C-alpha cells in the first residue's frame, strides 16, 4: 500500500493526450450541462422587477420558515436513508463476496432491481402493500388490531428511498470487496486476526472507497430526488419545493431556481466532504488475486442464518416489485389485502401498444450508459492520475448534474437547442432523439463516475508503471491494464446508469417531440393518467424491470466468467 | 433568415392558407396535438378522426397541463404544434395572455353559450369548450363500509368530525380544476365564509396530492376514503370496475374542457377540421364511452347517452347555483392559490391538530354544556377561519403583482416579493392554528 510518490511525478509529465481528453469532456459538459442549466437558473440571481443582479432571493430563502423546514427535512431524510440503506446493503455485499454462497450472482443481480422503480407505478405498489390500508396493515389490523405507520410522512420517504437507492451501496461496496488483495486478509489472519474484527479492521476499511462512493450517491440522490416525496404527498422537502415552484402555472418567481441552486451547492458540499474523508489514504493494491477475497465455507448453522438474512432483505427490497407484479395481473385491487381476481389482459394491451417504447428505451438507455462509462472512466483517470490544473472541476461539474432537477435540464435543453435547426431536415435540434440520449447521459453520469473513480482508486500506480517500463504506450497501458482492472467498477457504473436511465421521466417528458421517439417512462406516464391504465401501466413496468434485470444478470455472468478465466491464469 | 425572406415566407404562408381554406374539405398531412388528456380519451378520438379523415396523421403528445404550457412557450419561436387540448380554462388563459393562440370560430351549429353558469367558449374565440365537467365528491365504498362512514352529499358534510383524516384533494396551485372548486366555494359563500368552509374541510384532509389524478388513484386503491375530484375521474374509475361512487354537491361549477389552435400552426387547415370534428355529433358521441365519460357540450348528444347520465342542460341544479364571475376569479387567481398553499397545504399538521382539538371539545361540550367552554370554542373556530387578507386586498393588483411573471416598468411601485408575502401568511396561519388548538383544549378541560 506504499504510495510511490516519485513515480507518480514521472507519469505526470505533460502529454497532449490527457489535455485533449479533458478539453473534449469539458466541452461536452459545457454544452449539454452548464449552458442549458445556466439558461434557466440565472433567474435566481435576478431582481424580478428590475432584472439586475441580486442576492436578495437567497436572503428570502433563509428567512422563510417553510424553506428552512424543508431544508432540515431533506437533510434528515437523506441521512436516515443512508443509515437504513447501509443496513440493507452491508449483509448482502458481505455475505455474497466473503463466503462461498450459492446464488451469489443471482442475489447481486436481484439486489439491483430496486433501482428500477418505474415512476408513479412504484409508489402505487408500495401504497398497496405498506400504506395505511395496504396489504400488511389490513392483515395486521384484521388479526391483531394493530397497524404500522411505514408510509406516514417522512418515515415513508425514508423507507421507500432506502429500498430504492440501497443498490448504490451494494454495487459499489461489492465491487470494492472483490478487488481487495487476498494477501492483505491472509497477512491479518497470520497475525491472529479473525472474524468480525478482521472485517472491521481490515476488510471494511479496505473497501471504504466503494462504500463512500455508494453512500455519498445515496445521500445526494435522496437529497435531490423529488419523485418519491411527491408521490407520497410529502412536499415540505427541498426538491419537491423547487419542482412545485418551477412547474406551477402563473407563478414564475425566482424561489424555485434559488432552491435548485441550493440543491446543487449542497450536493457538491456532500461530495467534497466524502472526498475529504478519503483524502490522504491510499487504497490501491498491487496484486490482483483471482476473485479478490478468499471465500470461506460456512458451517451449516451459519449457512441457514445467512440465507435467512439474505432472504428477509430480498423480500423487503423486492416488495415494490412483488406488488407491481401482482398489480399487473390484477383485475381490481382496492382496499383489500390482495387483488379481487387475476387476468392476463393487461399484458395483451401492452404487447399491442407499446413495443416501440421498449425498443426506444433499450436504445436510449444503453447509448446513454455507454457514454457515461466512457466519460466516467476518462474523468476518473484524469482526476486521479493526471496533474492537469483544474481537473477536479470536471469531477465536480459532472457530479453537479445529480442535483439539477430533471425539469430544469429539460427546459434548459429546449431553450438551448430548440432554435438550432438540424442539418438537412431543418427540424429543431431539440427534437432529435440523440438529444434525449445526451440528457439521459448527463443525468446519469454521476453514477458511472463515482463507480469508475472508486474502481480506479483501488488500482495501484505501480501496475501502470510496470506496463510502461515494459514499453507499452500510454493508450495501450490504459486499454490493456487499467480498464480491465477497473472492469468491475465500470460494469457497476454501466448497470446503474442503464437501469436508472431506463425509467427516467422528468427530463424525458419535456424532450419527447413525437410518439415514435418516446421511451418507456413516457408510455408509463401516459398509462398512469387514467383509472383504466393502471393494469397496463403495471404490466409495462414489469417489462421494464425484467428487461433491465436480465441485462444486469447477463453482464454479471460475463464479468464473472472473465474474472474466473483470468483467475485461473495466475 | 433575412427580413425580406421573412416577408416572402409570410406572403407564401398567406397564399397557402387561403388556398387550403378553399379546399378545406380534404385536409391532409401531420397534425400535432399537445394534450393533458389520458390515453383513453385521446386514442378514442384519434380512431374516430382518422376514420373520418384518413389523409391526416394525428400525432398526440402527452404532457401534463403545466408542462404543456411551458412546452408551447419554449417552442414558440419555431412552433411545431397545431393544437393544445386540455381541461383547465386557466391554462388557455395563460397561453392567450402570452399571445400563443389563434382565433377560430367553429362551424358546428347548436352549441349553447353557457353550460351551467360558465361560458363554453372564449369570448375572443381563442379556444373552444368541447366537453363539460363538474367537481364533486368521490368515495370508495369498501373503505366507507370498513370505517362505518356515511355517504357525504354536500361540501359542508366533509367538515363533519366523522370524516376526520379521511378526505383528500389536489392542491389548487397544481390543478386548475381544483382551483375552480375552491373559487366556486369562495364565490358561492363569500370570501370570509367560503374560506371558513374550505378550512373546516381541510381540517379533515388526509393528504393533499400534487397531481389531480393522485386523488382518484388513492380512492381507487383505498389509501384514503373520500376525494374531491372532477366527475370524469370518478365516472371512468367506476367504468373500470373500481368500487367507487360519486355525487355532485349543490354548489358546483360545470366547466368546459377546451381545445385551441396554436399560433402559427404548421397545419392550420387540419387543426380547424379537428376542432370542428370533436364538436360534431360524431365527435361528441365519443365522450359517452365508459372509459371517458365526459359531458358533451352539444345538447343533442344526450339523446344517445345512458339513462342516468348527468345532463347539465336539463338538470338545472347542476352548476347553476353559483353565477361564476370569471373576472373576479382572474384578478385573484395566484393569490388564492398561494393562500391555499401557505394556510393549508404547508400548514396541514397544525391545522389538523387544531381541528382535532375542536372536534373533541365540541363532542365533550355537547354532553356537558358549559357557556365559557362554548365561547372559547367559538374563539378557536374563528382563529382557524381568520384570513390574513380581505377580499379587496386579494383583488388588489399591487398584491397580485408580487405573483406575476411580467417585469414591470421601472416607474411602477415595487411590490413585495412573493417569498416575503408567503412567509408572512405562513407565520400568521401557524400562530393562529396553535392558539386555536390551545383554546379548544381549554374548552375541553372545562367540559370534563
Interface residues (C-beta under 8 A of the other chain):
Chain A: X48 X49 X50 X51 X56 X57 X60 X61 X63 X64 X65 X66 X124 X127 X128 X131 X132 X133 X134 X230 X231 X233 X235 X236 X240 X244 X247 X248 X249 X250 X251 X252 X253 X255 X331 X332 X333 X334 X335 X336 X407 X411 X414 X415 X418 X419 X421 X427 X428 X431 X509 X510 X512 X513 X514 X515 X522 X525 X526 X527 X528 X529 X530 X531 X532 X533 X534
Chain B: X36 X37 X38 X39 X40 X41 X59 X60 X61 X62 X63 X64 X65 X66 X67 X69 X70 X71 X74 X75 X77 X78 X80 X90 X91 X94 X140 X142 X143 X146 X173 X174 X176 X207 X208 X209 X210 X213 X214 X216 X217 X218 X220 X221 X222 X223 X233 X236 X237 X239 X240 X241 X242 X243 X244 X291 X333 X334 X337 X338 X342 X345 X346 X403 X404 X405 X407 X408 X410 X412 X414 X415 X417 X418 X419 X420 X422 X423 X426 X427 X430
